[in-house]
Amino acid sequence: MTEEAQVNDKVKDQITDKSPELTDQSVNQVEKIEQTEDISKSYTKLSERELKEKINQLRQRLEQNDRELKTIFRDISLHNEGGQDLKAKRDGLNERVKELSPKAAELRKKRDEANSKIAELKSMRENLRGKGKEFNEKIGGLKKTRDELNTTARGRLETLEKAYMEELNIFLNADIPLEHELNVYDRLQELSQRLEATKKANAVHGEITVEYDRAKEIYTDLDSLHVQVQTLAQESQKNHEEMIKIYNEIDTLRKEADSYHFQLTEKFKNISPLRKKISALKNEMPKLRDELGVYIEQMKGFQLAKDEQKNEGKRELAKEKLNKKGRLSLDEFRLLVESKDIKL
């Protein structure tokens, strides 16, 4: 790598790194180097710190202008693309809207039909629930009557009949005292009432069973209606969700189509200002590059002076090491050879 290339690399690194302050001797060397350079334009001489800031600013400005130019060219390219492309996109989207609209309308019709059928089934279900309530109330009344009769009977029909026949046999056939006979008669009267109560209770129970069967039919019908309502509700919900999905897609397509339409109508309005921006940027960038080149050359001068100062210090150390030890590293040997302290 040549010395100039090394200096260029170091100058590049120093643009963002802090550098040590130069001695007066180094500054003088830099000024001598700058006086020998052929500078086509006159620019202010800056300190090293100011140079770093200035070079960074110029580079950032050039990068910004370059990005802006790319953006402008891209925008112009978009503007210059044929309106037919925008029109084709807009019309394609509108055509898609026309295809989707009947599908959404059909789904809406199916949903409304299902909802109408659901309303009809719910009305039937409410009517059956009313009848079911009547059966429940009637069965409740019959159960109360049956339970009251069972409380009076205090026994099953077979048991009571057996007891009654035994007492009746005693009453009719046994030779018993009058007092005992009267007691048997009283028990026969009581058993007769209890038998009548249990017969009525059994009759009421039979009626309850009939009412239960009739109520069961109603609740079976209610279950069937419930299943039909649930099935239709799921169908209605499915149609509704698909309809909403299509309408959302239609809204998105319309917005996108409107966007293309707006681009189509606004297509050429902003091209002229963009071209003016390009001319201004193109006129500015060569000036910025010239100015950047001058300041980079100034920075090279600082770097050369620092390298010379640094190498001078290394040279003195190498000479001292050679005198004391008689041995040098490869870099130290190269330095003394280049400075002609060692002749080959």
C-alpha positions in Angstrom: 0.0 0.0 0.0 1.4 3.4 -1.0 1.9 6.2 1.6 -0.9 8.2 0.0 -3.3 5.3 0.2 -2.4 4.8 3.9 -3.0 8.5 4.5 -6.4 8.3 2.8 -7.5 5.4 5.0 -6.4 7.1 8.1 -8.2 10.3 7.1 -11.3 8.3 6.5 -11.0 6.8 10.0 -10.4 10.1 11.6 -13.6 11.7 10.3 -15.5 10.2 13.3 -12.7 9.6 15.8 -11.0 12.1 18.1 -7.4 12.9 17.2 -4.6 14.2 19.5 -3.7 17.9 19.3 -0.9 18.7 16.9 2.3 20.4 18.0 3.3 23.8 16.5 6.0 22.0 14.4 3.4 19.7 12.9 1.1 22.6 12.1 3.9 24.3 10.3 4.6 21.2 8.3 0.9 21.0 7.3 0.9 24.6 6.2 3.9 24.0 4.0 2.3 21.0 2.4 -0.9 22.9 1.7 1.0 25.8 0.1 2.4 23.4 -2.5 -0.9 21.9 -3.5 -2.8 23.1 -6.6 -6.3 24.1 -5.3 -8.6 25.2 -8.0 -11.0 27.0 -5.6 -10.4 29.0 -2.5 -11.8 27.6 0.7 -11.4 28.6 4.3 -8.5 26.8 6.1 -10.0 24.9 9.0 -8.7 23.2 12.1 -8.6 19.4 12.3 -11.8 19.3 14.4 -13.6 21.7 12.1 -12.4 19.7 9.1 -13.9 16.5 10.6 -17.3 18.2 11.2 -17.3 19.9 7.8 -16.4 16.6 5.9 -19.1 14.8 7.8 -21.6 17.5 7.0 -20.7 17.5 3.3 -20.8 13.7 3.1 -24.2 13.6 4.8 -25.5 16.3 2.5 -24.3 14.4 -0.6 -25.9 11.1 0.7 -29.1 12.9 1.5 -29.1 14.5 -2.0 -28.4 11.1 -3.5 -31.3 9.5 -1.6 -33.6 12.3 -2.5 -32.6 12.0 -6.2 -33.4 8.3 -6.1 -36.7 9.0 -4.5 -37.5 11.7 -7.0 -36.6 9.5 -10.0 -38.7 6.7 -8.6 -41.6 9.0 -8.1 -41.2 10.3 -11.7 -41.0 6.8 -13.0 -44.3 6.0 -11.2 -45.9 9.1 -12.6 -44.6 8.4 -16.1 -46.0 4.9 -16.1 -48.9 4.7 -18.5 -52.3 5.7 -17.2 -53.5 2.5 -18.8 -51.8 0.5 -16.1 -53.6 2.5 -13.3 -56.9 2.3 -15.2 -56.6 -1.4 -15.7 -56.0 -1.9 -12.0 -58.9 0.3 -11.1 -61.3 -1.4 -13.6 -60.1 -4.8 -12.5 -60.9 -4.0 -8.9 -64.3 -2.6 -9.8 -65.1 -5.8 -11.8 -64.2 -7.9 -8.8 -66.7 -5.8 -6.8 -69.4 -6.5 -9.3 -68.6 -10.3 -9.0 -68.8 -10.2 -5.2 -71.9 -8.1 -4.8 -74.4 -10.8 -6.0 -72.7 -13.4 -3.7 -73.1 -11.1 -0.7 -76.8 -10.4 -1.6 -77.5 -14.2 -1.9 -75.9 -14.8 1.5 -78.0 -12.0 3.0 -81.1 -13.6 1.5 -80.3 -17.0 2.9 -79.5 -15.5 6.3 -82.8 -13.6 6.4 -84.8 -16.7 5.3 -83.2 -18.7 8.1 -83.9 -16.0 10.6 -87.6 -15.9 9.5 -87.9 -19.6 9.9 -86.2 -19.4 13.3 -88.8 -16.8 14.4 -91.6 -19.1 13.2 -90.1 -22.1 15.1 -89.7 -20.0 18.3 -93.3 -19.0 18.1 -94.3 -22.7 17.9 -91.9 -23.4 20.8 -93.4 -20.8 23.0 -96.9 -22.2 22.3 -95.7 -25.7 23.3 -94.0 -24.3 26.4 -97.4 -22.8 27.4 -99.1 -26.1 27.0 -96.2 -27.8 28.9 -96.7 -25.3 31.7 -100.4 -26.2 31.8 -99.6 -29.9 32.0 -97.1 -29.3 34.8 -99.7 -27.3 36.8 -102.4 -30.0 36.2 -99.9 -32.8 37.1 -98.9 -30.9 40.2 -102.5 -30.6 41.3 -103.1 -34.3 40.7 -100.0 -35.2 42.7 -101.3 -33.1 45.6 -104.6 -34.9 45.5 -103.0 -38.3 45.2 -100.7 -37.6 48.2 -103.6 -36.4 50.3 -105.5 -39.6 49.5 -102.5 -41.8 50.2 -102.2 -40.0 53.6 -105.8 -40.9 54.4 -105.4 -44.5 53.1 -102.1 -45.2 55.0 -101.6 -48.5 53.1 -101.6 -50.4 49.9 -104.8 -51.7 48.3 -103.9 -55.3 48.8 -103.1 -54.9 52.4 -106.2 -52.9 53.2 -108.5 -55.4 51.4 -107.0 -58.3 53.3 -107.5 -56.5 56.6 -111.0 -55.5 55.7 -112.0 -59.1 54.8 -110.5 -60.4 58.0 -112.5 -57.9 60.1 -115.6 -58.6 58.0 -115.3 -62.3 58.6 -115.0 -61.7 62.3 -118.0 -59.4 62.3 -120.2 -61.8 60.3 -119.2 -65.2 61.6 -117.5 -64.9 65.0 -119.5 -65.2 68.3 -118.1 -62.2 70.1 -119.4 -59.9 72.8 -121.3 -56.9 71.7 -118.6 -54.5 72.8 -116.1 -56.3 70.7 -118.5 -56.5 67.8 -118.9 -52.7 68.0 -115.1 -52.3 67.8 -115.0 -54.5 64.8 -117.7 -52.5 63.1 -115.8 -49.3 63.8 -112.6 -50.8 62.3 -114.7 -51.9 59.2 -115.9 -48.4 58.7 -112.3 -47.0 59.0 -110.9 -49.6 56.6 -113.8 -49.0 54.2 -112.8 -45.3 54.1 -109.1 -46.1 53.7 -109.9 -48.5 50.9 -112.0 -45.9 49.1 -109.1 -43.4 49.5 -106.5 -45.8 48.1 -108.7 -46.7 45.2 -109.2 -43.0 44.4 -105.4 -42.4 44.8 -104.7 -45.2 42.4 -107.2 -43.7 39.9 -105.6 -40.3 40.3 -102.1 -41.9 39.8 -103.4 -43.4 36.6 -104.5 -40.0 35.4 -101.1 -38.6 36.3 -99.5 -41.3 34.2 -101.7 -40.3 31.2 -100.9 -36.6 31.7 -97.1 -37.5 31.9 -97.3 -39.3 28.6 -99.0 -36.3 27.0 -96.5 -33.9 28.5 -93.7 -36.1 27.3 -94.9 -35.7 23.7 -94.9 -32.0 24.2 -91.3 -31.9 25.5 -90.2 -34.2 22.8 -91.6 -31.7 20.3 -89.9 -28.9 22.2 -86.5 -30.7 21.9 -87.1 -31.2 18.2 -87.9 -27.5 17.8 -84.8 -26.6 19.8 -82.6 -28.7 17.5 -84.1 -27.1 14.4 -83.6 -23.6 15.8 -80.0 -24.3 16.7 -79.3 -25.8 13.3 -80.9 -22.8 11.5 -79.1 -20.4 13.9 -75.7 -21.9 12.9 -76.6 -21.7 9.3 -77.7 -18.1 9.7 -74.5 -17.2 11.5 -72.4 -18.9 8.9 -74.1 -17.0 6.1 -73.9 -13.8 8.1 -70.1 -14.1 8.7 -69.5 -15.0 5.0 -71.6 -12.0 4.0 -69.7 -9.7 6.3 -66.4 -11.1 5.0 -67.4 -10.4 1.4 -68.6 -6.9 2.3 -65.3 -6.1 4.0 -63.5 -7.3 1.0 -65.7 -5.2 -1.2 -65.0 -2.1 1.0 -61.2 -2.8 0.7 -61.4 -3.3 -3.0 -63.4 0.0 -3.5 -60.9 1.9 -1.4 -58.1 0.5 -3.4 -59.9 1.3 -6.7 -60.6 4.8 -5.5 -56.9 5.2 -4.7 -55.9 4.1 -8.2 -58.6 6.5 -9.6 -57.1 9.4 -7.6 -53.6 8.5 -8.8 -54.9 8.4 -12.3 -56.5 11.9 -12.0 -53.5 13.3 -10.2 -51.0 11.5 -12.4 -49.2 14.5 -14.0 -49.7 17.2 -11.4 -46.4 16.8 -9.5 -44.0 16.0 -12.3 -42.9 19.6 -13.0 -41.9 20.4 -9.4 -40.0 17.1 -9.2 -37.9 18.0 -12.3 -37.1 21.4 -10.8 -35.8 19.6 -7.7 -33.6 17.3 -9.8 -32.0 20.3 -11.6 -31.3 22.0 -8.2 -29.8 18.9 -6.7 -27.7 18.1 -9.8 -26.3 21.7 -9.8 -25.5 21.5 -6.1 -23.8 18.1 -5.9 -20.7 18.9 -8.0 -20.1 21.9 -5.9 -20.4 19.8 -2.7 -18.0 17.2 -4.2 -15.4 19.9 -5.0 -15.7 21.3 -1.6 -15.4 17.9 0.0 -12.3 17.1 -2.1 -10.6 20.3 -0.9 -11.3 19.6 2.7 -10.2 15.9 2.4 -6.9 17.2 1.0 -6.6 19.5 4.0 -7.2 16.6 6.3 -4.5 14.6 4.5 -2.1 17.3 5.3 -2.8 16.9 9.0 -2.5 13.2 8.8 0.8 13.3 6.9 2.2 15.7 9.5 1.1 13.4 12.4 2.5 10.4 10.6 5.8 12.1 10.2 5.8 13.2 13.8 4.9 9.7 14.9 7.5 8.1 12.6 10.1 10.5 13.9 9.5 9.3 17.5 9.6 5.7 16.4 12.9 6.4 14.5 14.6 7.9 17.5 13.5 4.9 19.7 14.7 2.5 17.0 18.1 4.2 16.7 18.4 4.1 20.5 17.5 0.4 20.6 20.0 -0.4 17.9 22.7 1.4 19.7 22.0 -0.3 23.0 21.0 -3.8 21.9 22.1 -4.1 18.3 18.8 -5.8 17.5 15.6 -4.5 15.8 12.2 -5.7 14.9 11.3 -5.9 11.2 9.2 -2.7 11.4 12.0 -0.9 13.2 14.5 -2.1 10.7 12.3 -1.0 7.8 11.8 2.5 9.4 15.6 3.1 9.7 16.2 1.8 6.2 13.5 4.2 4.8 15.0 7.1 6.8 18.5 6.1 5.5 19.8 5.7 9.1 20.8 2.2 7.9 22.3 1.8 4.5 22.1 -1.5 2.7 
